[in-house]
Amino acid sequence: MLDMSKRFAYNEDHDMFRDTVRKVFAEHMTPYLEQHEAEGIVGREAWKALGEAGMLCPTVAEENGGLGLDFGYNAVIAEELSYLGSSAGFTLQNDITANYFERLGTPEQKAKYLPGMISGDIITAIAMTEPGAGSDLQGVRTTAKRDGDDYIINGSKTYITNGQNCDVVIVVAKTNPAEGAKGTSLILVDAGTPGFERGRNLDKIGQHSADTSELFFTDVRVPKENLLGQEGRGFIHLMEELPQERISIAIGCQAGAQRAFDEAVSFTKERKAFGQTVFEFQNTKFTLAGIAAELQVGWAHIDWALKRHIAGELTTAEASSAKLWHTELQGRVCDAALQLHGGAGYMNEYMIARLWRDARVTRIFGGTSEIMKEVISRSI
């Protein structure tokens, strides 16, 4: 269990909410973790359970059907989900897509989607990455051409979280390819629209509970009212949301690193070798001491960044720094923790194996570590 005694980003209301989150996860997630991993997807019953508990899109304003809470509540969910060892796509809906709908959506779009997103009846995805366009979002080749009062979408996307489950996708497409980034727009595509097809649930190294898919668009016709935000400003809309996505990833990584450390401490204090516990060896104690120091620094930084984000002060460079540092930290901690498990750490029956393999992609999605350094360097 995460130790909250030394945290300074949260108040009593956040702490009470955390108790609720832990209870809901204990009932609706923990017993099914292995099933989610094996099936490669989290069932809708879990989404609806979170919705009933107020754990989906809690920051959405009351006038849009939400609770109107601050981002700290999202952070609580992200921390507890990561510490649990689940890669379910709840945080994508809470921390990313909900903001797009609330900030950019028309009254009609908000009324159509937000209530269902809050209840868990509507699951969302955002389709940026393509087979030939990952970090370079300006290189997107999917097109959305105007045809009277409609857009006709053609193209394909890959590595899309919630791709199998989603009821609606925010598609990043070129409405004016000649304009480059300025010709990019965001278009909503509902599941079941003719020409929209899901590919396979991708076979990943880790994060098996997260359904991650290819999506295909062949002459998909949607009304012009499905434009989210302003035409030609899609790239700007994406850039405006990236800081929150990156602090969200950083928060989850810090909690995941803490779980890996806790697993290593527990294992080494029980496992015996050469007549003593593995923990009693100086190498083990020094390794864990070094990790403990890094985690202490990490939690202090998370709380600092979280408070700045809630206050609307966190910069793009600061969010990118957080994403870079905490994802790299998680990688180091998980690797060291697995090593302390010895051969057991390589067995899937041990939690550390899942934590280790799930951690690897965090240095890639949401902006690679290399891209984070590029973003940070621009502020220097």
C-alpha positions, 0 to 999 in steps of 0.5 A: 500500500502506498504510504501517504504520511509524507505527501504534501500534494493532497488534502483530506478529501483526496485521502478519503477518495483514495480509500474509495478507490482502493475499495473499488479496485479491491472488489472489481480489479484485484480478483481479475488481474490475471484474467485481464492479462490473459484476455488482453482487455479489461471488461466493461463491467469494470468500467461501469463499476468505476463509473458508479464510484465516481472514478471516471472523468472526475474533473469534468465540470458539474454542468457537463455531468461530472463532479468538477474535482481537481486533477489531484483526484485523477492522480489518486486513481493513476497512482493506485492503478499503477501500484496495483499492477494494472495497465487498464486504460482508465487513465487515458479516459480520465487524463487525456480524452475527457479534456479534449471533449470538455475543452474543445467539444460543442454543447452537442458533443459534450451532451452526447459523450461526456455523461457516458464517459463518466458512467463507463458506458462510453469508452474512448480512444485517441488515434494519433500514431500511424505505421509511418508517424510516431513521434513526428505527428506532423507526418500523419497521413490519414486524411479527412476530406470535406465532401459537402457537409461531411468529412471522408476519412481514409488512413490507418492508425496503430498502437491505439490504447482502448482500441478494442473497447472504444465506442468513439475515437478522436482521429488525428487527420489531415484536412488540408495536407498541403498545410502540414501541421496547420492542416491537421484536425481532430475528427470524432468517429463512432464505433459502427460507422461504415468503413471503420474497422478495428484490427487485431489486439496487438501482442505486446511485451507488456501492459497486457491488460491494455487493449492496444489496436490497429484501426482502419478507416476506408471512406469513413463518412462522418458529418462536419459536426464531428469536428472536435475543436477548430479545423486546421488547429488539431496539432495545436490542440494536441500540443496543449494537452500533452503536459497533462498526459505527461504528468499523468504518465510520470505519476503512474511510473512513480507509483509503479516504481514504488511497487517494484521496490516494495516487492523487492523488500518483501521478497529479499526479507523472506528469501534465504541464501547461504544461511541468511535472508537475501536482505541481510547481504550488504549488496542488497541493503545498499541497492535498496537504500539507493532506490529508497533515496531515489523514490523519496526524491521522486515523490517530492518531485511528483507532489511539486509538479502535481501542485503546479499542474493543479494551479495551472502553472506546470510548463511543457518543459516541466511536464516533459522533465517529469515524464523523462525522469520518472519513466527512467526511474521506473526502468532502473528500479524495476530492473534492480528489483527484478535482479534482487529476485534472482531467477524468480524475478524472471517468472511470470507468477511473480509481480515483479515480472509484470512490473518490469515488462510493463515499465518498458513502454513508458519511455516510448509512449506519450513522447519518447525520452529522446523527444522529451530531451528535445522539448526540454532543451528548447526551454534552456 
